[in-house]
Amino acid sequence: MLYCYDENTGDLALVKGSPESFEIVSSFGITRGSGKHWAHPAISDARLYIRHGEALMVYDIKQK
């Protein structure tokens, strides 16, 4: 599984990737912050960190 962050639209997608296909499992838009979406997402201790301008969002991605 891959997390893909679109620098133009701010959409974040969870993608199941393989040599044959690119399947989006889920996605959502980053709505807080301003400016370009250039910061790279980071994962630590089952948390996904997204920075957009002056805003920092943290998402719990631990498998339930």
PDB file with one MODEL, atoms N, CA, C and O in Angstrom:
MODEL        1
ATOM      1  N   MET A   1       0.846  -1.171   0.000  1.00  0.00           N
ATOM      2  CA  MET A   1       0.000   0.000   0.000  1.00  0.00           C
ATOM      3  C   MET A   1       0.897   1.242   0.000  1.00  0.00           C
ATOM      4  O   MET A   1       1.945   1.270   0.646  1.00  0.00           O
ATOM      5  N   LEU A   2       0.467   2.252  -0.728  1.00  0.00           N
ATOM      6  CA  LEU A   2       1.200   3.506  -0.853  1.00  0.00           C
ATOM      7  C   LEU A   2       0.301   4.666  -0.474  1.00  0.00           C
ATOM      8  O   LEU A   2      -0.905   4.626  -0.722  1.00  0.00           O
ATOM      9  N   TYR A   3       0.874   5.692   0.120  1.00  0.00           N
ATOM     10  CA  TYR A   3       0.169   6.951   0.322  1.00  0.00           C
ATOM     11  C   TYR A   3       0.671   7.904  -0.742  1.00  0.00           C
ATOM     12  O   TYR A   3       1.871   8.167  -0.815  1.00  0.00           O
ATOM     13  N   CYS A   4      -0.220   8.427  -1.566  1.00  0.00           N
ATOM     14  CA  CYS A   4       0.138   9.341  -2.654  1.00  0.00           C
ATOM     15  C   CYS A   4      -0.505  10.694  -2.395  1.00  0.00           C
ATOM     16  O   CYS A   4      -1.712  10.784  -2.169  1.00  0.00           O
ATOM     17  N   TYR A   5       0.300  11.738  -2.430  1.00  0.00           N
ATOM     18  CA  TYR A   5      -0.145  13.101  -2.110  1.00  0.00           C
ATOM     19  C   TYR A   5       0.024  13.959  -3.362  1.00  0.00           C
ATOM     20  O   TYR A   5       1.143  14.138  -3.844  1.00  0.00           O
ATOM     21  N   ASP A   6      -1.071  14.487  -3.888  1.00  0.00           N
ATOM     22  CA  ASP A   6      -1.045  15.295  -5.104  1.00  0.00           C
ATOM     23  C   ASP A   6      -0.667  16.732  -4.765  1.00  0.00           C
ATOM     24  O   ASP A   6      -1.385  17.404  -4.024  1.00  0.00           O
ATOM     25  N   GLU A   7       0.444  17.203  -5.296  1.00  0.00           N
ATOM     26  CA  GLU A   7       0.920  18.546  -4.968  1.00  0.00           C
ATOM     27  C   GLU A   7       0.059  19.653  -5.560  1.00  0.00           C
ATOM     28  O   GLU A   7       0.124  20.787  -5.085  1.00  0.00           O
ATOM     29  N   ASN A   8      -0.736  19.368  -6.567  1.00  0.00           N
ATOM     30  CA  ASN A   8      -1.578  20.396  -7.186  1.00  0.00           C
ATOM     31  C   ASN A   8      -2.933  20.535  -6.498  1.00  0.00           C
ATOM     32  O   ASN A   8      -3.393  21.651  -6.256  1.00  0.00           O
ATOM     33  N   THR A   9      -3.574  19.415  -6.184  1.00  0.00           N
ATOM     34  CA  THR A   9      -4.933  19.469  -5.637  1.00  0.00           C
ATOM     35  C   THR A   9      -4.987  19.267  -4.134  1.00  0.00           C
ATOM     36  O   THR A   9      -5.985  19.615  -3.503  1.00  0.00           O
ATOM     37  N   GLY A  10      -3.920  18.703  -3.538  1.00  0.00           N
ATOM     38  CA  GLY A  10      -3.931  18.414  -2.108  1.00  0.00           C
ATOM     39  C   GLY A  10      -4.687  17.146  -1.762  1.00  0.00           C
ATOM     40  O   GLY A  10      -4.998  16.919  -0.593  1.00  0.00           O
ATOM     41  N   ASP A  11      -4.989  16.317  -2.745  1.00  0.00           N
ATOM     42  CA  ASP A  11      -5.662  15.047  -2.473  1.00  0.00           C
ATOM     43  C   ASP A  11      -4.645  14.031  -1.980  1.00  0.00           C
ATOM     44  O   ASP A  11      -3.528  13.949  -2.490  1.00  0.00           O
ATOM     45  N   LEU A  12      -5.048  13.266  -0.985  1.00  0.00           N
ATOM     46  CA  LEU A  12      -4.224  12.194  -0.450  1.00  0.00           C
ATOM     47  C   LEU A  12      -4.949  10.887  -0.721  1.00  0.00           C
ATOM     48  O   LEU A  12      -6.139  10.771  -0.428  1.00  0.00           O
ATOM     49  N   ALA A  13      -4.257   9.902  -1.273  1.00  0.00           N
ATOM     50  CA  ALA A  13      -4.891   8.636  -1.626  1.00  0.00           C
ATOM     51  C   ALA A  13      -4.093   7.473  -1.057  1.00  0.00           C
ATOM     52  O   ALA A  13      -2.863   7.492  -1.037  1.00  0.00           O
ATOM     53  N   LEU A  14      -4.814   6.469  -0.598  1.00  0.00           N
ATOM     54  CA  LEU A  14      -4.222   5.190  -0.228  1.00  0.00           C
ATOM     55  C   LEU A  14      -4.367   4.309  -1.451  1.00  0.00           C
ATOM     56  O   LEU A  14      -5.474   4.073  -1.933  1.00  0.00           O
ATOM     57  N   VAL A  15      -3.236   3.820  -1.952  1.00  0.00           N
ATOM     58  CA  VAL A  15      -3.221   3.133  -3.239  1.00  0.00           C
ATOM     59  C   VAL A  15      -2.631   1.732  -3.080  1.00  0.00           C
ATOM     60  O   VAL A  15      -1.606   1.536  -2.427  1.00  0.00           O
ATOM     61  N   LYS A  16      -3.303   0.779  -3.690  1.00  0.00           N
ATOM     62  CA  LYS A  16      -2.763  -0.572  -3.779  1.00  0.00           C
ATOM     63  C   LYS A  16      -2.036  -0.641  -5.118  1.00  0.00           C
ATOM     64  O   LYS A  16      -2.657  -0.614  -6.180  1.00  0.00           O
ATOM     65  N   GLY A  17      -0.725  -0.729  -5.048  1.00  0.00           N
ATOM     66  CA  GLY A  17       0.061  -0.711  -6.268  1.00  0.00           C
ATOM     67  C   GLY A  17       0.609  -2.083  -6.623  1.00  0.00           C
ATOM     68  O   GLY A  17       0.928  -2.891  -5.750  1.00  0.00           O
ATOM     69  N   SER A  18       0.707  -2.321  -7.887  1.00  0.00           N
ATOM     70  CA  SER A  18       1.324  -3.539  -8.405  1.00  0.00           C
ATOM     71  C   SER A  18       1.891  -3.212  -9.788  1.00  0.00           C
ATOM     72  O   SER A  18       1.579  -2.157 -10.340  1.00  0.00           O
ATOM     73  N   PRO A  19       2.708  -4.086 -10.352  1.00  0.00           N
ATOM     74  CA  PRO A  19       3.231  -3.818 -11.695  1.00  0.00           C
ATOM     75  C   PRO A  19       2.126  -3.714 -12.751  1.00  0.00           C
ATOM     76  O   PRO A  19       2.323  -3.095 -13.797  1.00  0.00           O
ATOM     77  N   GLU A  20       0.975  -4.312 -12.479  1.00  0.00           N
ATOM     78  CA  GLU A  20      -0.119  -4.320 -13.459  1.00  0.00           C
ATOM     79  C   GLU A  20      -1.135  -3.199 -13.276  1.00  0.00           C
ATOM     80  O   GLU A  20      -1.806  -2.812 -14.233  1.00  0.00           O
ATOM     81  N   SER A  21      -1.259  -2.665 -12.043  1.00  0.00           N
ATOM     82  CA  SER A  21      -2.342  -1.697 -11.822  1.00  0.00           C
ATOM     83  C   SER A  21      -2.010  -0.708 -10.707  1.00  0.00           C
ATOM     84  O   SER A  21      -1.040  -0.870  -9.967  1.00  0.00           O
ATOM     85  N   PHE A  22      -2.841   0.308 -10.618  1.00  0.00           N
ATOM     86  CA  PHE A  22      -2.757   1.374  -9.631  1.00  0.00           C
ATOM     87  C   PHE A  22      -4.187   1.575  -9.147  1.00  0.00           C
ATOM     88  O   PHE A  22      -4.958   2.293  -9.784  1.00  0.00           O
ATOM     89  N   GLU A  23      -4.554   0.948  -8.021  1.00  0.00           N
ATOM     90  CA  GLU A  23      -5.940   0.954  -7.545  1.00  0.00           C
ATOM     91  C   GLU A  23      -6.080   1.833  -6.306  1.00  0.00           C
ATOM     92  O   GLU A  23      -5.472   1.554  -5.272  1.00  0.00           O
ATOM     93  N   ILE A  24      -6.885   2.901  -6.408  1.00  0.00           N
ATOM     94  CA  ILE A  24      -7.129   3.776  -5.266  1.00  0.00           C
ATOM     95  C   ILE A  24      -8.116   3.086  -4.331  1.00  0.00           C
ATOM     96  O   ILE A  24      -9.244   2.778  -4.717  1.00  0.00           O
ATOM     97  N   VAL A  25      -7.678   2.848  -3.097  1.00  0.00           N
ATOM     98  CA  VAL A  25      -8.511   2.199  -2.084  1.00  0.00           C
ATOM     99  C   VAL A  25      -9.384   3.236  -1.393  1.00  0.00           C
ATOM    100  O   VAL A  25     -10.569   2.993  -1.165  1.00  0.00           O
ATOM    101  N   SER A  26      -8.812   4.396  -1.055  1.00  0.00           N
ATOM    102  CA  SER A  26      -9.561   5.501  -0.461  1.00  0.00           C
ATOM    103  C   SER A  26      -8.791   6.791  -0.698  1.00  0.00           C
ATOM    104  O   SER A  26      -7.598   6.769  -1.003  1.00  0.00           O
ATOM    105  N   SER A  27      -9.489   7.920  -0.555  1.00  0.00           N
ATOM    106  CA  SER A  27      -8.834   9.211  -0.743  1.00  0.00           C
ATOM    107  C   SER A  27      -9.624  10.307  -0.044  1.00  0.00           C
ATOM    108  O   SER A  27     -10.809  10.152   0.252  1.00  0.00           O
ATOM    109  N   PHE A  28      -8.945  11.414   0.212  1.00  0.00           N
ATOM    110  CA  PHE A  28      -9.594  12.605   0.769  1.00  0.00           C
ATOM    111  C   PHE A  28      -8.727  13.812   0.459  1.00  0.00           C
ATOM    112  O   PHE A  28      -7.552  13.673   0.118  1.00  0.00           O
ATOM    113  N   GLY A  29      -9.306  14.991   0.578  1.00  0.00           N
ATOM    114  CA  GLY A  29      -8.586  16.233   0.303  1.00  0.00           C
ATOM    115  C   GLY A  29      -8.088  16.891   1.576  1.00  0.00           C
ATOM    116  O   GLY A  29      -8.769  16.878   2.601  1.00  0.00           O
ATOM    117  N   ILE A  30      -6.891  17.468   1.504  1.00  0.00           N
ATOM    118  CA  ILE A  30      -6.339  18.240   2.618  1.00  0.00           C
ATOM    119  C   ILE A  30      -6.908  19.654   2.489  1.00  0.00           C
ATOM    120  O   ILE A  30      -6.637  20.348   1.509  1.00  0.00           O
ATOM    121  N   THR A  31      -7.685  20.072   3.466  1.00  0.00           N
ATOM    122  CA  THR A  31      -8.394  21.356   3.374  1.00  0.00           C
ATOM    123  C   THR A  31      -7.812  22.433   4.279  1.00  0.00           C
ATOM    124  O   THR A  31      -8.158  23.604   4.121  1.00  0.00           O
ATOM    125  N   ARG A  32      -6.950  22.085   5.213  1.00  0.00           N
ATOM    126  CA  ARG A  32      -6.354  23.092   6.098  1.00  0.00           C
ATOM    127  C   ARG A  32      -5.007  23.527   5.543  1.00  0.00           C
ATOM    128  O   ARG A  32      -4.349  22.779   4.819  1.00  0.00           O
ATOM    129  N   GLY A  33      -4.607  24.733   5.885  1.00  0.00           N
ATOM    130  CA  GLY A  33      -3.331  25.257   5.409  1.00  0.00           C
ATOM    131  C   GLY A  33      -3.511  26.038   4.125  1.00  0.00           C
ATOM    132  O   GLY A  33      -4.617  26.163   3.600  1.00  0.00           O
ATOM    133  N   SER A  34      -2.393  26.564   3.626  1.00  0.00           N
ATOM    134  CA  SER A  34      -2.445  27.359   2.406  1.00  0.00           C
ATOM    135  C   SER A  34      -1.154  27.204   1.622  1.00  0.00           C
ATOM    136  O   SER A  34      -0.152  26.712   2.141  1.00  0.00           O
ATOM    137  N   GLY A  35      -1.191  27.626   0.375  1.00  0.00           N
ATOM    138  CA  GLY A  35      -0.019  27.550  -0.487  1.00  0.00           C
ATOM    139  C   GLY A  35       0.081  26.211  -1.189  1.00  0.00           C
ATOM    140  O   GLY A  35      -0.876  25.437  -1.219  1.00  0.00           O
ATOM    141  N   LYS A  36       1.248  25.946  -1.753  1.00  0.00           N
ATOM    142  CA  LYS A  36       1.501  24.709  -2.487  1.00  0.00           C
ATOM    143  C   LYS A  36       1.560  23.513  -1.534  1.00  0.00           C
ATOM    144  O   LYS A  36       1.916  23.650  -0.363  1.00  0.00           O
ATOM    145  N   HIS A  37       1.209  22.364  -2.050  1.00  0.00           N
ATOM    146  CA  HIS A  37       1.256  21.114  -1.289  1.00  0.00           C
ATOM    147  C   HIS A  37       2.590  20.425  -1.579  1.00  0.00           C
ATOM    148  O   HIS A  37       2.623  19.416  -2.284  1.00  0.00           O
ATOM    149  N   TRP A  38       3.675  20.955  -1.049  1.00  0.00           N
ATOM    150  CA  TRP A  38       4.995  20.441  -1.392  1.00  0.00           C
ATOM    151  C   TRP A  38       5.631  19.595  -0.298  1.00  0.00           C
ATOM    152  O   TRP A  38       6.576  18.859  -0.587  1.00  0.00           O
ATOM    153  N   ALA A  39       5.167  19.662   0.921  1.00  0.00           N
ATOM    154  CA  ALA A  39       5.780  18.883   2.002  1.00  0.00           C
ATOM    155  C   ALA A  39       5.468  17.400   1.819  1.00  0.00           C
ATOM    156  O   ALA A  39       4.349  17.035   1.458  1.00  0.00           O
ATOM    157  N   HIS A  40       6.445  16.564   2.064  1.00  0.00           N
ATOM    158  CA  HIS A  40       6.244  15.125   1.941  1.00  0.00           C
ATOM    159  C   HIS A  40       5.549  14.582   3.182  1.00  0.00           C
ATOM    160  O   HIS A  40       5.886  14.974   4.299  1.00  0.00           O
ATOM    161  N   PRO A  41       4.586  13.687   3.004  1.00  0.00           N
ATOM    162  CA  PRO A  41       3.976  13.033   4.163  1.00  0.00           C
ATOM    163  C   PRO A  41       5.027  12.209   4.904  1.00  0.00           C
ATOM    164  O   PRO A  41       5.999  11.745   4.309  1.00  0.00           O
ATOM    165  N   ALA A  42       4.821  12.036   6.199  1.00  0.00           N
ATOM    166  CA  ALA A  42       5.721  11.215   7.013  1.00  0.00           C
ATOM    167  C   ALA A  42       4.890  10.282   7.873  1.00  0.00           C
ATOM    168  O   ALA A  42       3.788  10.627   8.298  1.00  0.00           O
ATOM    169  N   ILE A  43       5.430   9.095   8.127  1.00  0.00           N
ATOM    170  CA  ILE A  43       4.752   8.113   8.971  1.00  0.00           C
ATOM    171  C   ILE A  43       5.671   7.753  10.120  1.00  0.00           C
ATOM    172  O   ILE A  43       6.850   7.466   9.916  1.00  0.00           O
ATOM    173  N   SER A  44       5.115   7.770  11.357  1.00  0.00           N
ATOM    174  CA  SER A  44       5.852   7.370  12.539  1.00  0.00           C
ATOM    175  C   SER A  44       4.868   6.839  13.567  1.00  0.00           C
ATOM    176  O   SER A  44       3.846   7.471  13.837  1.00  0.00           O
ATOM    177  N   ASP A  45       5.168   5.689  14.138  1.00  0.00           N
ATOM    178  CA  ASP A  45       4.331   5.085  15.184  1.00  0.00           C
ATOM    179  C   ASP A  45       2.862   5.004  14.776  1.00  0.00           C
ATOM    180  O   ASP A  45       1.979   5.376  15.549  1.00  0.00           O
ATOM    181  N   ALA A  46       2.605   4.524  13.583  1.00  0.00           N
ATOM    182  CA  ALA A  46       1.244   4.329  13.060  1.00  0.00           C
ATOM    183  C   ALA A  46       0.459   5.639  12.959  1.00  0.00           C
ATOM    184  O   ALA A  46      -0.766   5.652  13.081  1.00  0.00           O
ATOM    185  N   ARG A  47       1.176   6.731  12.736  1.00  0.00           N
ATOM    186  CA  ARG A  47       0.537   8.035  12.513  1.00  0.00           C
ATOM    187  C   ARG A  47       1.081   8.625  11.218  1.00  0.00           C
ATOM    188  O   ARG A  47       2.280   8.571  10.942  1.00  0.00           O
ATOM    189  N   LEU A  48       0.167   9.191  10.432  1.00  0.00           N
ATOM    190  CA  LEU A  48       0.526   9.847   9.176  1.00  0.00           C
ATOM    191  C   LEU A  48       0.501  11.352   9.415  1.00  0.00           C
ATOM    192  O   LEU A  48      -0.513  11.902   9.845  1.00  0.00           O
ATOM    193  N   TYR A  49       1.620  12.015   9.135  1.00  0.00           N
ATOM    194  CA  TYR A  49       1.751  13.463   9.327  1.00  0.00           C
ATOM    195  C   TYR A  49       1.734  14.151   7.967  1.00  0.00           C
ATOM    196  O   TYR A  49       2.478  13.781   7.059  1.00  0.00           O
ATOM    197  N   ILE A  50       0.870  15.161   7.841  1.00  0.00           N
ATOM    198  CA  ILE A  50       0.771  15.956   6.619  1.00  0.00           C
ATOM    199  C   ILE A  50       0.909  17.427   7.003  1.00  0.00           C
ATOM    200  O   ILE A  50       0.153  17.928   7.835  1.00  0.00           O
ATOM    201  N   ARG A  51       1.880  18.120   6.396  1.00  0.00           N
ATOM    202  CA  ARG A  51       2.012  19.564   6.608  1.00  0.00           C
ATOM    203  C   ARG A  51       1.601  20.270   5.333  1.00  0.00           C
ATOM    204  O   ARG A  51       2.016  19.905   4.233  1.00  0.00           O
ATOM    205  N   HIS A  52       0.779  21.286   5.505  1.00  0.00           N
ATOM    206  CA  HIS A  52       0.377  22.137   4.378  1.00  0.00           C
ATOM    207  C   HIS A  52       0.465  23.576   4.850  1.00  0.00           C
ATOM    208  O   HIS A  52      -0.384  24.044   5.608  1.00  0.00           O
ATOM    209  N   GLY A  53       1.502  24.277   4.394  1.00  0.00           N
ATOM    210  CA  GLY A  53       1.714  25.653   4.840  1.00  0.00           C
ATOM    211  C   GLY A  53       1.933  25.680   6.335  1.00  0.00           C
ATOM    212  O   GLY A  53       2.836  25.012   6.839  1.00  0.00           O
ATOM    213  N   GLU A  54       1.130  26.435   7.051  1.00  0.00           N
ATOM    214  CA  GLU A  54       1.276  26.588   8.495  1.00  0.00           C
ATOM    215  C   GLU A  54       0.508  25.525   9.287  1.00  0.00           C
ATOM    216  O   GLU A  54       0.564  25.524  10.517  1.00  0.00           O
ATOM    217  N   ALA A  55      -0.195  24.638   8.621  1.00  0.00           N
ATOM    218  CA  ALA A  55      -1.018  23.623   9.294  1.00  0.00           C
ATOM    219  C   ALA A  55      -0.316  22.263   9.295  1.00  0.00           C
ATOM    220  O   ALA A  55       0.338  21.886   8.322  1.00  0.00           O
ATOM    221  N   LEU A  56      -0.465  21.536  10.402  1.00  0.00           N
ATOM    222  CA  LEU A  56       0.039  20.174  10.511  1.00  0.00           C
ATOM    223  C   LEU A  56      -1.112  19.286  10.957  1.00  0.00           C
ATOM    224  O   LEU A  56      -1.725  19.529  11.997  1.00  0.00           O
ATOM    225  N   MET A  57      -1.405  18.260  10.170  1.00  0.00           N
ATOM    226  CA  MET A  57      -2.473  17.319  10.488  1.00  0.00           C
ATOM    227  C   MET A  57      -1.846  15.964  10.790  1.00  0.00           C
ATOM    228  O   MET A  57      -0.848  15.580  10.181  1.00  0.00           O
ATOM    229  N   VAL A  58      -2.446  15.241  11.744  1.00  0.00           N
ATOM    230  CA  VAL A  58      -1.963  13.913  12.120  1.00  0.00           C
ATOM    231  C   VAL A  58      -3.143  12.957  12.043  1.00  0.00           C
ATOM    232  O   VAL A  58      -4.218  13.235  12.574  1.00  0.00           O
ATOM    233  N   TYR A  59      -2.931  11.823  11.373  1.00  0.00           N
ATOM    234  CA  TYR A  59      -3.984  10.820  11.178  1.00  0.00           C
ATOM    235  C   TYR A  59      -3.514   9.485  11.750  1.00  0.00           C
ATOM    236  O   TYR A  59      -2.398   9.044  11.475  1.00  0.00           O
ATOM    237  N   ASP A  60      -4.360   8.851  12.538  1.00  0.00           N
ATOM    238  CA  ASP A  60      -4.075   7.535  13.080  1.00  0.00           C
ATOM    239  C   ASP A  60      -4.306   6.507  11.967  1.00  0.00           C
ATOM    240  O   ASP A  60      -5.430   6.363  11.487  1.00  0.00           O
ATOM    241  N   ILE A  61      -3.260   5.796  11.554  1.00  0.00           N
ATOM    242  CA  ILE A  61      -3.399   4.832  10.468  1.00  0.00           C
ATOM    243  C   ILE A  61      -3.170   3.398  10.963  1.00  0.00           C
ATOM    244  O   ILE A  61      -2.925   2.486  10.174  1.00  0.00           O
ATOM    245  N   LYS A  62      -3.256   3.222  12.277  1.00  0.00           N
ATOM    246  CA  LYS A  62      -3.070   1.877  12.822  1.00  0.00           C
ATOM    247  C   LYS A  62      -4.174   0.964  12.334  1.00  0.00           C
ATOM    248  O   LYS A  62      -5.352   1.320  12.341  1.00  0.00           O
ATOM    249  N   GLN A  63      -3.765  -0.233  11.906  1.00  0.00           N
ATOM    250  CA  GLN A  63      -4.742  -1.202  11.435  1.00  0.00           C
ATOM    251  C   GLN A  63      -5.610  -1.645  12.608  1.00  0.00           C
ATOM    252  O   GLN A  63      -5.093  -2.008  13.665  1.00  0.00           O
ATOM    253  N   LYS A  64      -6.908  -1.615  12.425  1.00  0.00           N
ATOM    254  CA  LYS A  64      -7.854  -1.961  13.500  1.00  0.00           C
ATOM    255  C   LYS A  64      -8.192  -3.425  13.457  1.00  0.00           C
ATOM    256  O   LYS A  64      -8.972  -3.903  14.281  1.00  0.00           O
TER     257      LYS A  64
ENDMDL
END
